[in-house]
Amino acid sequence: MSDYILVLDEGTTSTRAMLFASDGVLAASAQLELTQHYPQSGWVEHDPQEVWDKTLQCAMDVIQKAGGASMIAGIGITNQRETVVAWDRVTGEPLSRAIVWQDRRTEPFCMKLRAAGHEGEVQRRTGLLLDPYFSGTKMRWMLDNAPAVRAASDAGTLAFGTIESWLVFRLTGGARHITDASNASRTLLMELAGEGFDEGLCELFGVPHAALPQVTDMSGLLAVTDVQILGCEIPITGLAGDQQAATIGQACLAPGETKATYGTGAFVLTNQGDSIPQSSNRLLGTVLCQIDGKRIYAIEGSVFVAGSLIQWLRDSLGVVHDARETEALARSIETSGGVTIVPALSGLGAPLWRADARGVITGLSFASGKAELARAALEAMAHQTYDLAQAFAADGTSWGTLRIDGGMAANDWMAQDLADMLGVAVERPSFVETTALGAAMLAATGAGLYPDLASAVEVMRGTLKRFEPDMKDDVRQERLERWRKALNAA
């Protein structure tokens, strides 16, 4: 048995397979883009069959590079959370397009539940707010609007799941319908203090309990692949939602340790230990890790638009041809010239939670050009993170240091701007794809390559670069005043 770990990193815009050695070194990878479907304003969909086909293609590519499936000690899967797939558990075929986490179509249903006074109790039990972001309302929409989903439910063959659940089902030839505790905690259907999905919550959201997967640990022998899929049986030994995986990859294993991932969106998680989080500032409580039935929790702030803002500047406006150009453009000018961007392109997440908000650019003049727009876009990352920091502090969880990762974290200018605006040191690992690394750590532990998760983290994490704050208070305050005015306009 080799000590290679195969990680399937199922993101929003692409799917990847990554091969890690037991010391955390990346040995090989393959990546394919996923088609984004936007049938209406505020709607975002994926084709589940495409997700599976491209994930399998990437996995087979990497397995070949490893020297064959027998070289893989275990598989770790990490995924875009909250995205919902519906399929027939008998035929294994998807019943509709997947509804992606960014999708806002269920806001009317959320408003109805809020108006009926359910949000306080739902937040107390699940740690979540009534927002279209979460999986449960998406499942209800499918039942009400996709005839094939309703028919499968009536026939008793409906299976719901988030992306890792869908991939495990296909990898095992339909033998396992499971979800890990971190993904389950994002559905609105599981109590943070409960072991599985709650019958009462399922009834509130109108989701049949029988269609939901079994909730499992995040590390251990969770499933085994069908020999016909990858060439031999391979244990699936790690499962985690992407933000929980990144938090583990950043070694945030002790209470108070905090990470921020800047990918399509931006997500900040602070380890809360075994205390179930209760936020008074519209932050979220979530399961960070569950191993051997023991849970560690986290408090989370979710921002919907981060890297996708740069993608919008590139693909829709043509401001840059490559995201990496933004750093040089930001450095080419002293300030943004008063230009401020509120990237509410799919509403505002924490701490405001305004699904009706829309993006705003203020301060434009004839002097504004590509550099000002690029710098303002990067500044928006620090502005949004500052607001999260204030909410975390109000909940009694101030940040001493912020550990950052994700594709945007490779931008030195943005990393320094975060440190300057937050007034705390920012640490960045040499390997910024810590979502995949965290999944590898969980899988390596589950495969028995390490005695526990702390041992895996100690060996596999790698080196760090540190950014110290260096900004005058009056400059910071001027930025924040502009941000507040622009935010009000959104």
TORRO-138463 format. One record per residue (C-alpha): x, y, z; residue number from 0; residue in three letters. Coordinates in steps of 0.25 Angstrom, whole numbers. Example, Ala and Ser with C-alpha at 12.3 -4.5 7.8 and 13.67 -1.06 7.14 Angstrom:
+-------+-------+-------+------+------+
|    c1 |    c2 |    c3 | resi | resn |
+-------+-------+-------+------+------+
|    49 |   -18 |    31 |    0 |  ala |
|    55 |    -4 |    29 |    1 |  ser |
+-------+-------+-------+------+------+
This chain:
+-------+-------+-------+------+------+
|    c1 |    c2 |    c3 | resi | resn |
+-------+-------+-------+------+------+
|     0 |     0 |     0 |    0 |  met |
|     5 |    14 |    -4 |    1 |  ser |
|     4 |    26 |     5 |    2 |  asp |
|    -2 |    35 |    -6 |    3 |  tyr |
|   -15 |    42 |    -3 |    4 |  ile |
|   -24 |    45 |   -15 |    5 |  leu |
|   -32 |    58 |   -12 |    6 |  val |
|   -45 |    61 |   -20 |    7 |  leu |
|   -47 |    76 |   -19 |    8 |  asp |
|   -60 |    80 |   -24 |    9 |  glu |
|   -61 |    95 |   -26 |   10 |  gly |
|   -71 |   105 |   -31 |   11 |  thr |
|   -64 |   108 |   -44 |   12 |  thr |
|   -56 |    95 |   -46 |   13 |  ser |
|   -53 |    81 |   -41 |   14 |  thr |
|   -39 |    76 |   -38 |   15 |  arg |
|   -32 |    63 |   -34 |   16 |  ala |
|   -19 |    65 |   -26 |   17 |  met |
|    -9 |    55 |   -22 |   18 |  leu |
|    -2 |    57 |    -8 |   19 |  phe |
|     9 |    50 |    -2 |   20 |  ala |
|     8 |    47 |    13 |   21 |  ser |
|    17 |    59 |    16 |   22 |  asp |
|     7 |    68 |     9 |   23 |  gly |
|    15 |    70 |    -3 |   24 |  val |
|     6 |    72 |   -16 |   25 |  leu |
|    11 |    61 |   -26 |   26 |  ala |
|     1 |    63 |   -37 |   27 |  ala |
|   -12 |    70 |   -41 |   28 |  ser |
|   -23 |    71 |   -52 |   29 |  ala |
|   -34 |    81 |   -53 |   30 |  gln |
|   -46 |    84 |   -62 |   31 |  leu |
|   -55 |    96 |   -62 |   32 |  glu |
|   -70 |    94 |   -59 |   33 |  leu |
|   -81 |   100 |   -67 |   34 |  thr |
|   -88 |   111 |   -60 |   35 |  gln |
|  -103 |   112 |   -64 |   36 |  his |
|  -111 |   125 |   -61 |   37 |  tyr |
|  -125 |   122 |   -65 |   38 |  pro |
|  -131 |   134 |   -58 |   39 |  gln |
|  -125 |   146 |   -50 |   40 |  ser |
|  -121 |   141 |   -37 |   41 |  gly |
|  -121 |   126 |   -41 |   42 |  trp |
|  -108 |   118 |   -42 |   43 |  val |
|  -108 |   103 |   -46 |   44 |  glu |
|   -99 |    92 |   -49 |   45 |  his |
|  -101 |    79 |   -57 |   46 |  asp |
|   -99 |    68 |   -47 |   47 |  pro |
|   -95 |    58 |   -59 |   48 |  gln |
|   -84 |    68 |   -63 |   49 |  glu |
|   -79 |    69 |   -49 |   50 |  val |
|   -78 |    54 |   -48 |   51 |  trp |
|   -72 |    52 |   -62 |   52 |  asp |
|   -61 |    63 |   -60 |   53 |  lys |
|   -58 |    59 |   -46 |   54 |  thr |
|   -56 |    44 |   -51 |   55 |  leu |
|   -47 |    49 |   -63 |   56 |  gln |
|   -38 |    57 |   -53 |   57 |  cys |
|   -37 |    45 |   -43 |   58 |  ala |
|   -33 |    35 |   -54 |   59 |  met |
|   -23 |    45 |   -60 |   60 |  asp |
|   -16 |    47 |   -46 |   61 |  val |
|   -17 |    32 |   -43 |   62 |  ile |
|   -10 |    29 |   -55 |   63 |  gln |
|     1 |    39 |   -51 |   64 |  lys |
|     2 |    32 |   -38 |   65 |  ala |
|     5 |    18 |   -44 |   66 |  gly |
|    -9 |    12 |   -43 |   67 |  gly |
|   -21 |    12 |   -33 |   68 |  ala |
|   -13 |     2 |   -24 |   69 |  ser |
|    -4 |    13 |   -20 |   70 |  met |
|   -15 |    21 |   -13 |   71 |  ile |
|   -16 |    19 |     2 |   72 |  ala |
|   -29 |    27 |     3 |   73 |  gly |
|   -38 |    37 |    -4 |   74 |  ile |
|   -42 |    51 |     2 |   75 |  gly |
|   -53 |    59 |    -3 |   76 |  ile |
|   -56 |    74 |    -1 |   77 |  thr |
|   -67 |    82 |    -8 |   78 |  asn |
|   -74 |    94 |   -10 |   79 |  gln |
|   -84 |    94 |     2 |   80 |  arg |
|   -99 |    96 |     1 |   81 |  glu |
|  -100 |    92 |   -14 |   82 |  thr |
|  -111 |    82 |   -15 |   83 |  val |
|  -113 |    70 |   -24 |   84 |  val |
|  -125 |    61 |   -26 |   85 |  ala |
|  -124 |    47 |   -32 |   86 |  trp |
|  -132 |    34 |   -33 |   87 |  asp |
|  -125 |    24 |   -23 |   88 |  arg |
|  -129 |    13 |   -32 |   89 |  val |
|  -125 |    17 |   -45 |   90 |  thr |
|  -114 |    27 |   -40 |   91 |  gly |
|  -118 |    37 |   -50 |   92 |  glu |
|  -119 |    52 |   -46 |   93 |  pro |
|  -133 |    57 |   -46 |   94 |  leu |
|  -131 |    72 |   -49 |   95 |  ser |
|  -119 |    82 |   -50 |   96 |  arg |
|  -112 |    84 |   -37 |   97 |  ala |
|  -116 |    97 |   -30 |   98 |  ile |
|  -102 |   104 |   -26 |   99 |  val |
|   -99 |   111 |   -12 |  100 |  trp |
|  -100 |   125 |   -19 |  101 |  gln |
|  -114 |   123 |   -24 |  102 |  asp |
|  -124 |   133 |   -18 |  103 |  arg |
|  -137 |   127 |   -23 |  104 |  arg |
|  -143 |   122 |   -10 |  105 |  thr |
|  -143 |   136 |    -4 |  106 |  glu |
|  -158 |   137 |    -4 |  107 |  pro |
|  -159 |   124 |     4 |  108 |  phe |
|  -149 |   129 |    14 |  109 |  cys |
|  -157 |   142 |    15 |  110 |  met |
|  -169 |   134 |    18 |  111 |  lys |
|  -162 |   126 |    29 |  112 |  leu |
|  -157 |   139 |    35 |  113 |  arg |
|  -170 |   145 |    35 |  114 |  ala |
|  -176 |   133 |    42 |  115 |  ala |
|  -165 |   136 |    53 |  116 |  gly |
|  -157 |   123 |    51 |  117 |  his |
|  -143 |   130 |    49 |  118 |  glu |
|  -139 |   131 |    64 |  119 |  gly |
|  -142 |   116 |    67 |  120 |  glu |
|  -136 |   111 |    54 |  121 |  val |
|  -123 |   119 |    58 |  122 |  gln |
|  -123 |   114 |    72 |  123 |  arg |
|  -124 |   100 |    67 |  124 |  arg |
|  -116 |   100 |    54 |  125 |  thr |
|  -106 |   112 |    56 |  126 |  gly |
|  -111 |   117 |    43 |  127 |  leu |
|  -120 |   128 |    38 |  128 |  leu |
|  -132 |   127 |    28 |  129 |  leu |
|  -125 |   130 |    15 |  130 |  asp |
|  -125 |   124 |     1 |  131 |  pro |
|  -111 |   121 |     3 |  132 |  tyr |
|  -114 |   108 |    11 |  133 |  phe |
|  -118 |    95 |     5 |  134 |  ser |
|  -131 |    92 |    12 |  135 |  gly |
|  -139 |   102 |     4 |  136 |  thr |
|  -133 |    98 |    -9 |  137 |  lys |
|  -138 |    84 |    -6 |  138 |  met |
|  -152 |    89 |    -4 |  139 |  arg |
|  -151 |    97 |   -17 |  140 |  trp |
|  -148 |    85 |   -25 |  141 |  met |
|  -159 |    77 |   -19 |  142 |  leu |
|  -169 |    88 |   -22 |  143 |  asp |
|  -164 |    92 |   -36 |  144 |  asn |
|  -157 |    79 |   -42 |  145 |  ala |
|  -167 |    69 |   -46 |  146 |  pro |
|  -157 |    58 |   -46 |  147 |  ala |
|  -152 |    61 |   -32 |  148 |  val |
|  -166 |    60 |   -27 |  149 |  arg |
|  -169 |    47 |   -34 |  150 |  ala |
|  -157 |    41 |   -29 |  151 |  ala |
|  -161 |    45 |   -15 |  152 |  ser |
|  -175 |    40 |   -16 |  153 |  asp |
|  -168 |    27 |   -21 |  154 |  ala |
|  -159 |    26 |    -9 |  155 |  gly |
|  -146 |    26 |   -18 |  156 |  thr |
|  -142 |    41 |   -16 |  157 |  leu |
|  -128 |    44 |   -11 |  158 |  ala |
|  -124 |    58 |    -7 |  159 |  phe |
|  -109 |    61 |    -4 |  160 |  gly |
|   -99 |    72 |    -5 |  161 |  thr |
|   -87 |    70 |   -15 |  162 |  ile |
|   -79 |    60 |    -7 |  163 |  glu |
|   -91 |    52 |    -4 |  164 |  ser |
|   -93 |    51 |   -19 |  165 |  trp |
|   -79 |    47 |   -22 |  166 |  leu |
|   -78 |    37 |   -11 |  167 |  val |
|   -91 |    30 |   -17 |  168 |  phe |
|   -85 |    30 |   -31 |  169 |  arg |
|   -71 |    25 |   -26 |  170 |  leu |
|   -77 |    14 |   -18 |  171 |  thr |
|   -87 |     9 |   -30 |  172 |  gly |
|   -99 |    14 |   -22 |  173 |  gly |
|   -95 |     6 |    -9 |  174 |  ala |
|   -93 |    18 |     0 |  175 |  arg |
|  -103 |    30 |     2 |  176 |  his |
|   -95 |    38 |    13 |  177 |  ile |
|   -91 |    52 |    16 |  178 |  thr |
|   -81 |    57 |    26 |  179 |  asp |
|   -85 |    65 |    39 |  180 |  ala |
|   -79 |    78 |    33 |  181 |  ser |
|   -87 |    78 |    21 |  182 |  asn |
|   -99 |    73 |    28 |  183 |  ala |
|   -98 |    85 |    38 |  184 |  ser |
|  -100 |    95 |    26 |  185 |  arg |
|  -114 |    89 |    22 |  186 |  thr |
|  -123 |    96 |    32 |  187 |  leu |
|  -128 |    81 |    35 |  188 |  leu |
|  -118 |    77 |    46 |  189 |  met |
|  -117 |    82 |    60 |  190 |  glu |
|  -103 |    86 |    64 |  191 |  leu |
|  -105 |    77 |    77 |  192 |  ala |
|  -112 |    66 |    69 |  193 |  gly |
|  -105 |    54 |    62 |  194 |  glu |
|  -113 |    53 |    49 |  195 |  gly |
|  -124 |    61 |    42 |  196 |  phe |
|  -136 |    65 |    51 |  197 |  asp |
|  -150 |    61 |    48 |  198 |  glu |
|  -156 |    74 |    53 |  199 |  gly |
|  -147 |    82 |    44 |  200 |  leu |
|  -150 |    74 |    32 |  201 |  cys |
|  -164 |    76 |    34 |  202 |  glu |
|  -163 |    91 |    36 |  203 |  leu |
|  -155 |    92 |    22 |  204 |  phe |
|  -164 |    81 |    15 |  205 |  gly |
|  -152 |    72 |    12 |  206 |  val |
|  -155 |    57 |    14 |  207 |  pro |
|  -145 |    51 |    24 |  208 |  his |
|  -144 |    38 |    16 |  209 |  ala |
|  -138 |    45 |     4 |  210 |  ala |
|  -126 |    50 |    13 |  211 |  leu |
|  -113 |    43 |    14 |  212 |  pro |
|  -107 |    37 |    27 |  213 |  gln |
|   -98 |    47 |    35 |  214 |  val |
|   -84 |    42 |    37 |  215 |  thr |
|   -71 |    46 |    43 |  216 |  asp |
|   -61 |    54 |    34 |  217 |  met |
|   -49 |    44 |    36 |  218 |  ser |
|   -48 |    29 |    36 |  219 |  gly |
|   -53 |    17 |    27 |  220 |  leu |
|   -65 |    24 |    22 |  221 |  leu |
|   -67 |    16 |     9 |  222 |  ala |
|   -60 |     8 |    -1 |  223 |  val |
|   -60 |    11 |   -16 |  224 |  thr |
|   -66 |     1 |   -26 |  225 |  asp |
|   -55 |    -7 |   -33 |  226 |  val |
|   -62 |    -4 |   -46 |  227 |  gln |
|   -60 |    11 |   -45 |  228 |  ile |
|   -45 |    14 |   -42 |  229 |  leu |
|   -39 |     0 |   -45 |  230 |  gly |
|   -39 |    -5 |   -31 |  231 |  cys |
|   -45 |    -3 |   -17 |  232 |  glu |
|   -40 |    10 |   -10 |  233 |  ile |
|   -45 |    14 |     3 |  234 |  pro |
|   -51 |    28 |     4 |  235 |  ile |
|   -45 |    33 |    17 |  236 |  thr |
|   -48 |    48 |    18 |  237 |  gly |
|   -60 |    57 |    15 |  238 |  leu |
|   -61 |    71 |    18 |  239 |  ala |
|   -68 |    84 |    13 |  240 |  gly |
|   -58 |    93 |     7 |  241 |  asp |
|   -57 |   104 |    18 |  242 |  gln |
|   -56 |    93 |    29 |  243 |  gln |
|   -45 |    86 |    21 |  244 |  ala |
|   -38 |   100 |    19 |  245 |  ala |
|   -39 |   102 |    34 |  246 |  thr |
|   -32 |    89 |    37 |  247 |  ile |
|   -22 |    91 |    26 |  248 |  gly |
|   -18 |   104 |    33 |  249 |  gln |
|   -16 |    97 |    46 |  250 |  ala |
|   -27 |   104 |    53 |  251 |  cys |
|   -29 |    93 |    63 |  252 |  leu |
|   -29 |   101 |    76 |  253 |  ala |
|   -41 |   110 |    81 |  254 |  pro |
|   -39 |   124 |    76 |  255 |  gly |
|   -30 |   121 |    64 |  256 |  glu |
|   -36 |   128 |    51 |  257 |  thr |
|   -35 |   126 |    36 |  258 |  lys |
|   -40 |   133 |    24 |  259 |  ala |
|   -41 |   127 |    10 |  260 |  thr |
|   -42 |   136 |    -2 |  261 |  tyr |
|   -48 |   128 |   -13 |  262 |  gly |
|   -61 |   130 |   -21 |  263 |  thr |
|   -66 |   136 |    -8 |  264 |  gly |
|   -59 |   139 |     5 |  265 |  ala |
|   -61 |   131 |    17 |  266 |  phe |
|   -56 |   133 |    31 |  267 |  val |
|   -56 |   122 |    42 |  268 |  leu |
|   -51 |   123 |    57 |  269 |  thr |
|   -50 |   110 |    65 |  270 |  asn |
|   -60 |   110 |    76 |  271 |  gln |
|   -55 |    96 |    82 |  272 |  gly |
|   -66 |    88 |    87 |  273 |  asp |
|   -75 |   100 |    91 |  274 |  ser |
|   -88 |   101 |    82 |  275 |  ile |
|   -87 |   115 |    76 |  276 |  pro |
|   -98 |   125 |    78 |  277 |  gln |
|   -96 |   138 |    71 |  278 |  ser |
|  -103 |   151 |    74 |  279 |  ser |
|   -97 |   158 |    61 |  280 |  asn |
|  -103 |   149 |    50 |  281 |  arg |
|   -91 |   140 |    49 |  282 |  leu |
|   -93 |   125 |    47 |  283 |  leu |
|   -90 |   113 |    56 |  284 |  gly |
|   -85 |   101 |    49 |  285 |  thr |
|   -78 |    88 |    51 |  286 |  val |
|   -63 |    89 |    48 |  287 |  leu |
|   -59 |    75 |    50 |  288 |  cys |
|   -65 |    61 |    55 |  289 |  gln |
|   -56 |    49 |    57 |  290 |  ile |
|   -60 |    37 |    65 |  291 |  asp |
|   -73 |    44 |    68 |  292 |  gly |
|   -67 |    56 |    75 |  293 |  lys |
|   -69 |    70 |    70 |  294 |  arg |
|   -62 |    83 |    69 |  295 |  ile |
|   -70 |    95 |    65 |  296 |  tyr |
|   -67 |   108 |    58 |  297 |  ala |
|   -73 |   122 |    57 |  298 |  ile |
|   -73 |   126 |    42 |  299 |  glu |
|   -75 |   139 |    34 |  300 |  gly |
|   -78 |   137 |    20 |  301 |  ser |
|   -76 |   147 |     8 |  302 |  val |
|   -83 |   143 |    -5 |  303 |  phe |
|   -73 |   150 |   -15 |  304 |  val |
|   -58 |   151 |   -14 |  305 |  ala |
|   -50 |   144 |   -26 |  306 |  gly |
|   -63 |   144 |   -34 |  307 |  ser |
|   -62 |   160 |   -34 |  308 |  leu |
|   -49 |   159 |   -41 |  309 |  ile |
|   -55 |   149 |   -50 |  310 |  gln |
|   -66 |   158 |   -53 |  311 |  trp |
|   -56 |   170 |   -56 |  312 |  leu |
|   -48 |   160 |   -66 |  313 |  arg |
|   -60 |   153 |   -73 |  314 |  asp |
|   -71 |   164 |   -73 |  315 |  ser |
|   -63 |   177 |   -73 |  316 |  leu |
|   -50 |   173 |   -79 |  317 |  gly |
|   -42 |   181 |   -69 |  318 |  val |
|   -32 |   170 |   -68 |  319 |  val |
|   -28 |   158 |   -76 |  320 |  his |
|   -23 |   150 |   -64 |  321 |  asp |
|   -26 |   151 |   -50 |  322 |  ala |
|   -11 |   152 |   -46 |  323 |  arg |
|   -11 |   166 |   -53 |  324 |  glu |
|   -19 |   172 |   -42 |  325 |  thr |
|    -7 |   173 |   -33 |  326 |  glu |
|     2 |   181 |   -42 |  327 |  ala |
|   -10 |   190 |   -45 |  328 |  leu |
|   -12 |   192 |   -30 |  329 |  ala |
|     3 |   195 |   -28 |  330 |  arg |
|     3 |   205 |   -40 |  331 |  ser |
|    -5 |   216 |   -33 |  332 |  ile |
|    -4 |   222 |   -19 |  333 |  glu |
|   -20 |   221 |   -16 |  334 |  thr |
|   -32 |   216 |   -23 |  335 |  ser |
|   -35 |   231 |   -26 |  336 |  gly |
|   -48 |   230 |   -18 |  337 |  gly |
|   -53 |   218 |   -25 |  338 |  val |
|   -61 |   208 |   -16 |  339 |  thr |
|   -67 |   195 |   -20 |  340 |  ile |
|   -78 |   188 |   -12 |  341 |  val |
|   -78 |   174 |   -18 |  342 |  pro |
|   -92 |   170 |   -15 |  343 |  ala |
|   -94 |   163 |   -29 |  344 |  leu |
|  -102 |   152 |   -22 |  345 |  ser |
|  -106 |   160 |   -10 |  346 |  gly |
|   -99 |   162 |     3 |  347 |  leu |
|   -95 |   152 |    13 |  348 |  gly |
|   -90 |   153 |    27 |  349 |  ala |
|   -92 |   161 |    35 |  350 |  pro |
|  -103 |   169 |    28 |  351 |  leu |
|  -110 |   157 |    20 |  352 |  trp |
|  -117 |   165 |    10 |  353 |  arg |
|  -121 |   156 |    -2 |  354 |  ala |
|  -127 |   169 |    -9 |  355 |  asp |
|  -114 |   177 |    -9 |  356 |  ala |
|  -108 |   179 |   -22 |  357 |  arg |
|   -94 |   183 |   -26 |  358 |  gly |
|   -89 |   198 |   -26 |  359 |  val |
|   -77 |   205 |   -31 |  360 |  ile |
|   -76 |   219 |   -25 |  361 |  thr |
|   -66 |   231 |   -27 |  362 |  gly |
|   -64 |   230 |   -42 |  363 |  leu |
|   -58 |   241 |   -50 |  364 |  ser |
|   -51 |   243 |   -64 |  365 |  phe |
|   -38 |   240 |   -56 |  366 |  ala |
|   -43 |   226 |   -53 |  367 |  ser |
|   -37 |   215 |   -61 |  368 |  gly |
|   -34 |   200 |   -60 |  369 |  lys |
|   -24 |   202 |   -49 |  370 |  ala |
|   -34 |   209 |   -40 |  371 |  glu |
|   -44 |   198 |   -42 |  372 |  leu |
|   -35 |   187 |   -40 |  373 |  ala |
|   -30 |   194 |   -27 |  374 |  arg |
|   -44 |   197 |   -22 |  375 |  ala |
|   -47 |   182 |   -25 |  376 |  ala |
|   -36 |   177 |   -16 |  377 |  leu |
|   -39 |   188 |    -5 |  378 |  glu |
|   -53 |   182 |    -5 |  379 |  ala |
|   -47 |   169 |     1 |  380 |  met |
|   -41 |   176 |    13 |  381 |  ala |
|   -54 |   185 |    15 |  382 |  his |
|   -63 |   172 |    15 |  383 |  gln |
|   -53 |   165 |    24 |  384 |  thr |
|   -53 |   177 |    34 |  385 |  tyr |
|   -68 |   177 |    35 |  386 |  asp |
|   -67 |   162 |    39 |  387 |  leu |
|   -56 |   165 |    49 |  388 |  ala |
|   -65 |   175 |    56 |  389 |  gln |
|   -76 |   165 |    57 |  390 |  ala |
|   -67 |   154 |    62 |  391 |  phe |
|   -61 |   163 |    73 |  392 |  ala |
|   -75 |   167 |    77 |  393 |  ala |
|   -78 |   152 |    79 |  394 |  asp |
|   -66 |   151 |    88 |  395 |  gly |
|   -57 |   145 |    77 |  396 |  thr |
|   -46 |   156 |    74 |  397 |  ser |
|   -35 |   151 |    64 |  398 |  trp |
|   -21 |   152 |    69 |  399 |  gly |
|   -15 |   147 |    55 |  400 |  thr |
|   -22 |   144 |    42 |  401 |  leu |
|   -18 |   132 |    34 |  402 |  arg |
|   -22 |   133 |    19 |  403 |  ile |
|   -22 |   124 |     8 |  404 |  asp |
|   -30 |   122 |    -6 |  405 |  gly |
|   -26 |   126 |   -20 |  406 |  gly |
|   -27 |   141 |   -16 |  407 |  met |
|   -18 |   140 |    -4 |  408 |  ala |
|    -6 |   138 |   -14 |  409 |  ala |
|    -7 |   153 |   -16 |  410 |  asn |
|     3 |   160 |    -7 |  411 |  asp |
|    -3 |   174 |    -9 |  412 |  trp |
|   -17 |   169 |    -4 |  413 |  met |
|   -10 |   161 |     8 |  414 |  ala |
|    -3 |   174 |    12 |  415 |  gln |
|   -16 |   182 |    11 |  416 |  asp |
|   -23 |   172 |    19 |  417 |  leu |
|   -13 |   173 |    30 |  418 |  ala |
|   -13 |   189 |    29 |  419 |  asp |
|   -28 |   190 |    30 |  420 |  met |
|   -30 |   179 |    41 |  421 |  leu |
|   -19 |   184 |    49 |  422 |  gly |
|   -14 |   170 |    52 |  423 |  val |
|    -3 |   161 |    46 |  424 |  ala |
|    -7 |   152 |    34 |  425 |  val |
|    -1 |   139 |    31 |  426 |  glu |
|    -1 |   131 |    18 |  427 |  arg |
|     4 |   117 |    16 |  428 |  pro |
|    14 |   114 |     5 |  429 |  ser |
|     3 |   105 |    -1 |  430 |  phe |
|    -9 |   113 |    -2 |  431 |  val |
|   -19 |   102 |    -6 |  432 |  glu |
|   -21 |    98 |     8 |  433 |  thr |
|   -35 |    93 |     5 |  434 |  thr |
|   -30 |    81 |    -3 |  435 |  ala |
|   -18 |    80 |     8 |  436 |  leu |
|   -28 |    79 |    19 |  437 |  gly |
|   -36 |    69 |    12 |  438 |  ala |
|   -23 |    61 |    10 |  439 |  ala |
|   -20 |    62 |    25 |  440 |  met |
|   -34 |    57 |    28 |  441 |  leu |
|   -32 |    45 |    18 |  442 |  ala |
|   -18 |    42 |    23 |  443 |  ala |
|   -22 |    41 |    37 |  444 |  thr |
|   -34 |    33 |    33 |  445 |  gly |
|   -25 |    24 |    25 |  446 |  ala |
|   -16 |    21 |    37 |  447 |  gly |
|    -4 |    29 |    32 |  448 |  leu |
|    -5 |    37 |    45 |  449 |  tyr |
|   -10 |    34 |    58 |  450 |  pro |
|   -18 |    46 |    59 |  451 |  asp |
|   -21 |    59 |    52 |  452 |  leu |
|   -12 |    68 |    60 |  453 |  ala |
|     0 |    59 |    56 |  454 |  ser |
|    -4 |    60 |    41 |  455 |  ala |
|    -5 |    75 |    42 |  456 |  val |
|     8 |    76 |    48 |  457 |  glu |
|    15 |    69 |    37 |  458 |  val |
|     7 |    73 |    25 |  459 |  met |
|     5 |    88 |    27 |  460 |  arg |
|    18 |    95 |    22 |  461 |  gly |
|    24 |   108 |    23 |  462 |  thr |
|    18 |   122 |    26 |  463 |  leu |
|    19 |   137 |    21 |  464 |  lys |
|    15 |   148 |    30 |  465 |  arg |
|     9 |   161 |    27 |  466 |  phe |
|    10 |   172 |    38 |  467 |  glu |
|     0 |   184 |    39 |  468 |  pro |
|     6 |   197 |    34 |  469 |  asp |
|    -5 |   207 |    31 |  470 |  met |
|    -8 |   221 |    38 |  471 |  lys |
|   -21 |   222 |    45 |  472 |  asp |
|   -26 |   234 |    37 |  473 |  asp |
|   -24 |   226 |    24 |  474 |  val |
|   -31 |   214 |    30 |  475 |  arg |
|   -43 |   223 |    34 |  476 |  gln |
|   -44 |   230 |    21 |  477 |  glu |
|   -45 |   217 |    14 |  478 |  arg |
|   -56 |   212 |    24 |  479 |  leu |
|   -64 |   224 |    22 |  480 |  glu |
|   -64 |   223 |     7 |  481 |  arg |
|   -68 |   208 |     9 |  482 |  trp |
|   -79 |   211 |    18 |  483 |  arg |
|   -85 |   222 |     9 |  484 |  lys |
|   -84 |   212 |    -3 |  485 |  ala |
|   -90 |   201 |     6 |  486 |  leu |
|  -102 |   209 |     9 |  487 |  asn |
|  -105 |   211 |    -6 |  488 |  ala |
|  -105 |   196 |    -8 |  489 |  ala |
+-------+-------+-------+------+------+
